[in-house]
């Protein structure tokens, strides 16, 4: 049988691991690369439509602009 102390210790360790793993994944450069990759793949596969704005940034085209405006 597992003791309360062991259960609490395991829970604290797992929680700390999850927190620091989230901090590691949450860095802006990694998130930016992930989002760019995802949008590129979705556009390539035909699931979304995008366009470049004046600044060279990619923008999503709203569905109403792709249809008859309705």
N, C-alpha and C positions, 0 to 999 in steps of 0.2 A: 504494500500500500504506500502511496506517495504522501509525504507529509505536507502540511500547509507551507512550511518554510521552503521546501523544495519547489512546490508549485508556484509560489510567489516569486522566487528567484528566477525560475525558468521564464515566467511571464515578463518580468522586468528585462531580462536579457533579450528576449524576442522583441519586445517593444522598443528597446534602445537600438537594436539592429534595424528594425523597420524605419525608425526615425532617421538614422544616419544614411540608410540606403536611399530614402526619399530625398534627403538633402543632396546626396551625390547625383541622383538622376535629375534633380530640379535645377541644376545649373543652367543658365540661359543659353550657353553655347550648345549644349547637348539637346536642349528642348528645341532650339531653333533648327538644328540639323534634322531632328526627328520630324518636325512639322513640315519643313521644306520637302523632305523625302516623301512624306505621306501625301501632300498636295500634288507633287509631281506624279506620283504613281496613280492617284485617283484621276487626274486629268488625262494621263496617258491611256488609262483603261476606259475613259469615256463617262465616268460617274459625275464629274463636275466640269464646269467651264470657267476659265480664268482669262484675265487680260492684264497687261502691264499698264501702270499709271505713269504720270509724268516723271515721278521720282525713280522709276524702274522697279517698283515693288509690285508684286503679284496681288491682284484683287479678284475675289470671287464675283461672278456675274449672277445677280439675283434671277430666280426662275421667271419672275414676271417680265423681265427684259428678254428672255429667250422665247416666250410665248407671245400671244397677241396682246399682252398687256393686261389680261384679265386675271 
